[in-house]
């Protein structure tokens, strides 16, 4: 096989593999060995990763600290705005600005691959199937197929569907992802103008980011109880480990080696502030229902439902060498990894050479999630590159 590694997806997690390789002085080796990236977006112009109309979950340092200042991505750090960020690394900035910065990092990777005969980033390469064969993997789509010794799933995640909720009509349901990207404002405005309640289902960070988005974007159309939030339990609050943050709480999970706090455990930033304002009675337009998660009574009254029940990893069809379907192990919505090899598992056994990174692909330590899941300076990319190179 001429290609050592294939990566499915070209979002932040995939970028983190290249950035980590550069930081560790192994980017040239990675390219020399052969790497092929398959991205379903049609082009970089259509690539809209993290372009949400809300602020980032965490400080801008999370997106800058892992980039080597004298490495392949140094040019991206020289811009005036990024220099201002570097002077105040604890500030939180809008995700649309982070997305624009990630696009510049992606452009550097594309140019590096264009200049190297053994590497390429392929757009419009949606992967439909993966076949695990002796000594490697073959991925395929409408564009053809490609084989490699190792494979990394960096496919991202999708909002959980509501198929288990009998009678929930897709016509009366919006996805939180589309709401936060500003793609469904007309439908939201129409519902509010008609006096319909907007029901947010879920207690996730996305759910309260949606509530904050509605409060800011549609303040003039919100009356008492216009927004109803249904969640199973009171959401946990997240506390950062930075010097300017609130003290850590007993339930916060901290990586013993890196000192990072799990960015995906509990409400953070503006979402956390929104919950606290609701509980303090400062947001009369929002009613919080703890323990009530059945949207049917609200839908029967014509409410508009926003699904914010969390994410599930996006994984193409996975087959063994005989064409039989393989089902990757999952726990708490995350794909399981072998604690020693960090490979994804099927039936408790590692699949040799198959790795995953990003949302839905968190590492595990014992029975708990490994919490260092920041894609640029967490340990996940380092574990993968150590195994592959």
Backbone torsions as a table, in degrees:
resi	resn	phi	psi	omega
1	UNK	NA	129.6	178.7
2	UNK	-78.1	-24.1	-177.4
3	UNK	-102.0	123.2	178.3
4	UNK	-78.2	-41.0	-168.3
5	UNK	-136.7	135.0	167.6
6	UNK	-115.4	144.0	177.7
7	UNK	-124.2	125.2	177.2
8	UNK	-98.6	112.2	-176.8
9	UNK	109.9	148.7	-178.2
10	UNK	-136.0	36.5	177.1
11	UNK	-88.2	-163.3	-177.5
12	UNK	-55.8	-37.4	-178.6
13	UNK	-65.2	-41.9	177.6
14	UNK	-66.3	-41.7	176.7
15	UNK	-57.8	-37.9	-178.8
16	UNK	-60.7	-30.4	177.2
17	UNK	-64.7	-43.8	179.7
18	UNK	-69.4	-39.9	-179.0
19	UNK	-66.9	-40.3	177.6
20	UNK	-65.8	-41.1	177.5
21	UNK	-61.0	-40.4	178.4
22	UNK	-66.6	-42.9	-179.4
23	UNK	-62.4	-34.5	-178.4
24	UNK	-91.4	6.7	178.7
25	UNK	71.6	25.9	-175.5
26	UNK	-123.8	14.0	-178.6
27	UNK	-65.6	-43.9	178.9
28	UNK	-61.1	-41.9	177.6
29	UNK	-61.7	-41.4	179.6
30	UNK	-61.1	-44.5	179.5
31	UNK	-68.5	-41.2	-179.8
32	UNK	-61.4	-36.9	-177.7
33	UNK	-72.1	-19.7	178.7
34	UNK	102.8	116.1	178.4
35	UNK	-139.5	132.7	178.9
36	UNK	-124.2	126.2	-179.3
37	UNK	-109.0	130.8	179.4
38	UNK	-112.6	114.4	-177.8
39	UNK	-119.3	131.2	-175.8
40	UNK	-76.1	-23.2	176.3
41	UNK	-60.6	148.7	-175.8
42	UNK	-70.5	-27.0	-177.6
43	UNK	-166.8	170.5	176.9
44	UNK	-64.7	-30.2	178.1
45	UNK	-64.2	-30.2	179.6
46	UNK	-91.3	-6.2	-179.2
47	UNK	-72.8	116.2	-173.6
48	UNK	-124.8	36.3	-176.2
49	UNK	-60.1	130.1	177.2
50	UNK	63.5	17.0	-179.0
51	UNK	-84.2	65.1	-179.8
52	UNK	-98.6	148.5	-176.5
53	UNK	-87.4	44.1	178.4
54	UNK	-140.4	173.3	178.8
55	UNK	-81.9	160.7	-179.3
56	UNK	-64.6	159.5	178.4
57	UNK	-70.0	-29.4	-167.9
58	UNK	-144.0	170.0	-175.4
59	UNK	-59.6	155.8	-179.2
60	UNK	-63.2	-21.0	176.7
61	UNK	-57.5	-29.4	179.4
62	UNK	-62.7	-25.9	-178.0
63	UNK	-100.5	-5.4	-177.1
64	UNK	-116.2	-29.9	-169.2
65	UNK	-63.7	-27.4	-177.0
66	UNK	-89.1	0.6	-176.2
67	UNK	-93.8	124.1	-179.5
68	UNK	-70.5	125.5	-172.4
69	UNK	-74.3	-15.7	176.6
70	UNK	-116.2	21.0	-176.9
71	UNK	-102.6	-159.3	-174.8
72	UNK	-65.0	-23.3	-176.2
73	UNK	-104.0	12.3	-175.7
74	UNK	-58.5	-35.4	-178.6
75	UNK	-59.4	-31.7	-178.8
76	UNK	-70.7	-19.9	-179.6
77	UNK	-89.0	-6.3	-175.3
78	UNK	-87.1	-9.9	-178.2
79	UNK	-65.1	148.4	-179.5
80	UNK	-55.7	-42.7	-178.2
81	UNK	-65.2	-42.1	179.9
82	UNK	-67.3	-35.8	175.7
83	UNK	-62.2	-37.0	176.3
84	UNK	-66.6	-39.7	176.9
85	UNK	-61.2	-41.8	-178.8
86	UNK	-64.0	-27.6	177.5
87	UNK	-76.7	-20.5	-179.8
88	UNK	-137.2	67.7	-171.5
89	UNK	-66.1	-14.9	-178.5
90	UNK	-88.6	-3.2	-179.8
91	UNK	-74.1	152.9	176.3
92	UNK	-106.4	131.1	-175.1
93	UNK	-120.2	162.4	178.0
94	UNK	-60.7	143.5	-178.8
95	UNK	-65.1	-26.5	178.0
96	UNK	-64.6	-32.5	175.7
97	UNK	-71.7	-39.6	175.7
98	UNK	-61.9	-42.1	-179.9
99	UNK	-60.5	-41.8	178.3
100	UNK	-63.0	-37.4	177.8
101	UNK	-67.3	-43.5	178.2
102	UNK	-61.8	-34.3	177.7
103	UNK	-62.2	-37.4	178.0
104	UNK	-67.7	-38.8	175.5
105	UNK	-63.5	-41.2	178.9
106	UNK	-62.1	-38.3	179.9
107	UNK	-63.6	-38.1	177.5
108	UNK	-62.4	-43.3	179.7
109	UNK	-63.2	-42.4	178.3
110	UNK	-59.4	-44.8	-179.2
111	UNK	-66.0	-38.9	177.0
112	UNK	-61.6	-41.9	-179.3
113	UNK	-70.8	-36.5	178.0
114	UNK	-62.5	-31.5	-178.2
115	UNK	-87.2	0.6	-176.7
116	UNK	-122.2	128.8	-175.7
117	UNK	-67.9	-19.4	-175.9
118	UNK	-102.3	7.6	-174.8
119	UNK	-135.6	149.8	178.7
120	UNK	-162.3	147.2	168.9
121	UNK	-110.0	118.8	-176.5
122	UNK	-105.9	116.7	173.3
123	UNK	-88.2	162.8	-175.2
124	UNK	57.4	34.0	179.5
125	UNK	-114.5	62.3	173.4
126	UNK	-63.8	132.1	-179.2
127	UNK	-96.5	124.2	-177.8
128	UNK	-97.6	-30.2	-176.9
129	UNK	-150.2	150.3	175.4
130	UNK	-126.7	127.9	175.9
131	UNK	-111.6	122.7	177.3
132	UNK	-87.1	113.2	-176.5
133	UNK	-117.5	170.5	178.6
134	UNK	-61.3	118.5	177.1
135	UNK	82.0	10.7	178.2
136	UNK	165.4	-162.4	-173.8
137	UNK	-137.5	144.4	171.7
138	UNK	-120.4	123.1	176.6
139	UNK	-107.7	149.0	-175.5
140	UNK	-145.2	155.3	176.4
141	UNK	-159.5	-169.8	179.8
142	UNK	-62.9	-17.8	-179.2
143	UNK	-83.2	-14.3	-177.4
144	UNK	130.6	-144.5	-178.3
145	UNK	-147.4	162.7	-178.9
146	UNK	-153.1	142.8	-177.7
147	UNK	-119.2	153.2	179.5
148	UNK	-157.4	165.4	177.1
149	UNK	-75.4	-41.4	-177.8
150	UNK	-121.5	157.0	179.8
151	UNK	-141.2	132.8	175.8
152	UNK	-116.5	124.2	172.4
153	UNK	-87.0	116.4	174.7
154	UNK	-130.0	45.8	-168.9
155	UNK	-79.7	-8.3	-176.7
156	UNK	80.4	-163.6	-176.3
157	UNK	-139.7	161.1	176.0
158	UNK	-123.6	154.3	177.5
159	UNK	-62.6	136.9	177.2
160	UNK	-56.4	140.5	176.2
161	UNK	-83.1	169.4	-178.1
162	UNK	-111.8	29.6	-177.9
163	UNK	-63.0	-27.0	179.7
164	UNK	-72.2	-16.6	177.6
165	UNK	-87.1	99.6	-176.2
166	UNK	-61.6	132.2	175.0
167	UNK	86.5	0.1	178.3
168	UNK	-77.1	117.5	-177.7
169	UNK	-86.7	132.9	177.3
170	UNK	-64.8	-23.2	179.8
171	UNK	-67.1	-24.6	-178.4
172	UNK	-107.1	15.6	-175.9
173	UNK	-125.9	135.3	173.7
174	UNK	-114.8	152.3	178.5
175	UNK	-91.2	135.1	-178.6
176	UNK	-59.2	-33.8	179.9
177	UNK	-59.7	-44.9	-178.9
178	UNK	-70.2	-34.3	176.7
179	UNK	-61.6	-47.9	-175.5
180	UNK	-72.3	-15.8	173.9
181	UNK	-89.3	0.6	179.6
182	UNK	72.6	24.2	-173.7
183	UNK	-91.4	-11.6	-175.0
184	UNK	-126.7	25.6	178.9
185	UNK	-55.5	-42.3	179.4
186	UNK	-59.2	-41.0	179.7
187	UNK	-66.7	-39.6	178.0
188	UNK	-65.4	-45.2	180.0
189	UNK	-62.7	-42.4	179.1
190	UNK	-60.3	-44.3	-180.0
191	UNK	-62.4	-43.7	-179.3
192	UNK	-68.1	-39.0	177.5
193	UNK	-63.6	-30.7	178.7
194	UNK	-84.5	1.5	178.1
195	UNK	79.2	15.2	179.4
196	UNK	-79.3	146.1	172.8
197	UNK	-75.5	147.0	173.0
198	UNK	-106.4	118.8	-176.3
199	UNK	-104.6	121.1	176.9
200	UNK	-100.6	117.6	-177.6
201	UNK	-100.2	115.4	178.7
202	UNK	131.3	152.9	178.2
203	UNK	-115.9	23.7	-176.8
204	UNK	-80.1	173.1	172.7
205	UNK	-58.9	-39.8	178.2
206	UNK	-61.2	-39.8	-178.4
207	UNK	-60.0	-48.2	-177.4
208	UNK	-80.4	-18.7	167.9
209	UNK	-67.8	-38.8	176.2
210	UNK	-62.2	-45.4	179.8
211	UNK	-60.1	-45.3	177.8
212	UNK	-61.7	-38.6	177.6
213	UNK	-61.6	-45.7	179.8
214	UNK	-63.7	-42.3	-179.6
215	UNK	-62.6	-36.6	-178.6
216	UNK	-81.0	-43.6	-171.9
217	UNK	-80.0	-29.8	-171.9
218	UNK	-125.6	31.3	-175.6
219	UNK	-53.4	-39.0	-176.4
220	UNK	-71.3	-12.3	-177.6
221	UNK	-110.6	5.5	-175.2
222	UNK	-99.9	123.5	172.9
223	UNK	-107.1	-179.0	178.4
224	UNK	-56.7	127.4	177.2
225	UNK	73.8	16.1	179.2
226	UNK	-64.6	-29.9	-179.2
227	UNK	-114.3	124.5	176.9
228	UNK	-113.9	128.8	-178.5
229	UNK	-113.8	122.8	-178.9
230	UNK	-112.1	118.5	177.8
231	UNK	-143.1	150.9	-174.1
232	UNK	-64.9	-40.5	-177.5
233	UNK	-146.1	166.2	178.5
234	UNK	-65.8	124.5	-176.5
235	UNK	-60.3	146.3	175.6
236	UNK	-74.3	153.2	177.2
237	UNK	-104.3	136.3	-178.0
238	UNK	-98.9	144.1	175.8
239	UNK	-129.0	133.8	-177.2
240	UNK	-82.7	163.2	179.8
241	UNK	-100.2	8.9	179.8
242	UNK	-73.8	163.7	-174.2
243	UNK	-67.8	-20.6	-177.6
244	UNK	-96.4	-2.1	-173.6
245	UNK	-86.9	168.2	175.2
246	UNK	-65.4	156.4	179.4
247	UNK	-57.8	149.6	177.7
248	UNK	-64.9	146.5	177.4
249	UNK	-99.1	163.7	-174.3
250	UNK	-61.1	-33.1	-175.5
251	UNK	-85.4	-6.7	-179.8
252	UNK	-70.5	139.8	-178.0
253	UNK	-104.9	121.3	-174.7
254	UNK	-115.7	134.2	176.4
255	UNK	-68.6	127.3	-173.8
256	UNK	-67.4	-27.9	-176.7
257	UNK	-91.5	-47.1	-174.8
258	UNK	-90.4	-19.9	-175.9
259	UNK	80.7	1.8	-179.0
260	UNK	-74.4	151.0	174.7
261	UNK	-103.7	145.4	-178.8
262	UNK	-59.1	113.2	-179.1
263	UNK	-72.5	-11.9	-174.8
264	UNK	-111.0	19.6	-179.1
265	UNK	-118.6	101.5	176.9
266	UNK	93.7	166.8	-178.8
267	UNK	-76.6	145.5	-177.7
268	UNK	-133.5	158.6	170.3
269	UNK	50.9	-129.9	-175.7
270	UNK	-63.2	-35.1	178.8
271	UNK	-63.3	-42.1	177.2
272	UNK	-63.6	-43.2	178.7
273	UNK	-60.7	-39.0	179.9
274	UNK	-61.9	-46.4	178.3
275	UNK	-59.5	-46.2	-177.9
276	UNK	-64.2	-36.2	176.5
277	UNK	-66.0	-39.7	178.3
278	UNK	-63.1	-46.8	-178.2
279	UNK	-66.1	-26.7	178.9
280	UNK	-83.4	-2.4	179.6
281	UNK	81.2	14.9	-176.8
282	UNK	-88.6	-0.6	-179.2
283	UNK	-129.6	82.0	-175.4
284	UNK	-64.2	-21.3	-178.5
285	UNK	-78.2	-6.4	-177.2
286	UNK	-118.7	130.2	174.9
287	UNK	-116.9	127.2	-177.1
288	UNK	-102.2	125.5	179.2
289	UNK	-113.6	107.4	178.8
290	UNK	-92.6	126.9	179.7
291	UNK	91.1	-7.0	179.1
292	UNK	-109.9	111.3	-176.9
293	UNK	-123.9	9.6	179.7
294	UNK	-88.9	111.7	-178.8
295	UNK	-81.7	-8.1	-172.8
296	UNK	-56.1	-45.5	179.2
297	UNK	-58.7	-35.8	179.6
298	UNK	-73.8	-40.5	178.4
299	UNK	-64.2	-34.9	178.6
300	UNK	-63.7	-23.7	178.2
301	UNK	-94.3	7.4	176.1
302	UNK	88.4	15.9	-179.5
303	UNK	-68.7	157.2	174.2
304	UNK	-98.0	125.7	-175.7
305	UNK	-100.5	133.4	173.3
306	UNK	-112.0	118.2	-178.9
307	UNK	-83.5	112.2	178.3
308	UNK	-132.3	47.1	-173.9
309	UNK	-88.6	11.3	178.0
310	UNK	106.6	-174.7	-172.5
311	UNK	-122.9	154.5	172.8
312	UNK	-125.5	141.3	-179.5
313	UNK	-60.7	142.9	177.9
314	UNK	-94.4	116.5	-175.8
315	UNK	-131.8	128.6	175.0
316	UNK	-65.1	168.3	176.2
317	UNK	-60.0	132.1	-175.7
318	UNK	-115.8	123.1	-176.6
319	UNK	-122.4	151.4	172.7
320	UNK	-86.7	-177.0	-175.6
321	UNK	-62.2	-21.6	178.8
322	UNK	-95.6	6.0	178.1
323	UNK	84.9	10.4	178.9
324	UNK	-85.3	143.1	-177.8
325	UNK	-67.0	135.6	173.5
326	UNK	-109.9	140.2	179.4
327	UNK	-116.6	114.6	-179.9
328	UNK	-69.2	142.8	-179.7
329	UNK	-67.1	139.4	177.9
330	UNK	-130.7	150.1	175.0
331	UNK	-149.8	124.5	179.2
332	UNK	55.8	36.6	177.1
333	UNK	80.7	2.0	179.1
334	UNK	-115.2	142.3	174.6
335	UNK	-72.0	135.2	-175.1
336	UNK	-80.2	146.3	175.9
337	UNK	-122.2	150.5	176.5
338	UNK	-68.1	131.5	-173.9
339	UNK	-65.0	-22.4	179.1
340	UNK	-97.9	-47.1	-174.8
341	UNK	-90.6	-17.2	-178.6
342	UNK	68.1	9.6	175.7
343	UNK	-78.8	152.2	175.8
344	UNK	-67.1	155.5	-173.3
345	UNK	-122.4	151.6	172.0
346	UNK	-129.2	122.3	-178.2
347	UNK	59.7	31.3	179.4
348	UNK	84.1	-8.4	-179.0
349	UNK	-104.3	139.3	179.5
350	UNK	-66.0	140.6	172.2
351	UNK	-90.8	109.4	-173.0
352	UNK	-56.6	123.9	175.3
353	UNK	86.6	-0.3	-177.7
354	UNK	-104.9	120.6	-177.3
355	UNK	-125.7	165.5	177.2
356	UNK	-146.1	148.1	178.9
357	UNK	-149.2	148.4	179.6
358	UNK	111.2	-172.1	-179.5
359	UNK	-60.7	126.1	-177.1
360	UNK	92.7	-3.5	-177.4
361	UNK	-125.6	35.8	-176.6
362	UNK	-66.6	142.6	173.8
363	UNK	-68.5	161.8	179.8
364	UNK	-124.9	149.5	172.1
365	UNK	-128.2	110.6	-175.1
366	UNK	63.0	-127.4	-178.6
367	UNK	-97.0	5.7	-177.3
368	UNK	-118.8	161.4	177.6
369	UNK	-68.6	138.2	169.3
370	UNK	-72.3	127.5	-166.5
371	UNK	-95.6	-7.5	-179.3
372	UNK	-82.4	72.4	-171.7
373	UNK	-105.6	14.0	172.0
374	UNK	-68.8	130.5	-166.8
375	UNK	-76.3	-19.6	-175.8
376	UNK	-94.1	-37.7	-178.8
377	UNK	-130.2	16.9	171.4
378	UNK	-82.3	179.3	-173.9
379	UNK	-87.3	-15.0	-172.2
380	UNK	-59.3	-51.2	-179.9
381	UNK	-62.3	-38.6	178.9
382	UNK	-62.8	-40.2	177.8
383	UNK	-61.5	-42.6	-178.2
384	UNK	-66.2	-48.7	-177.4
385	UNK	-64.3	-34.5	177.4
386	UNK	-63.5	-39.9	179.8
387	UNK	-71.7	-36.4	-174.3
388	UNK	-81.4	-42.2	-174.9
389	UNK	-97.0	NA	NA
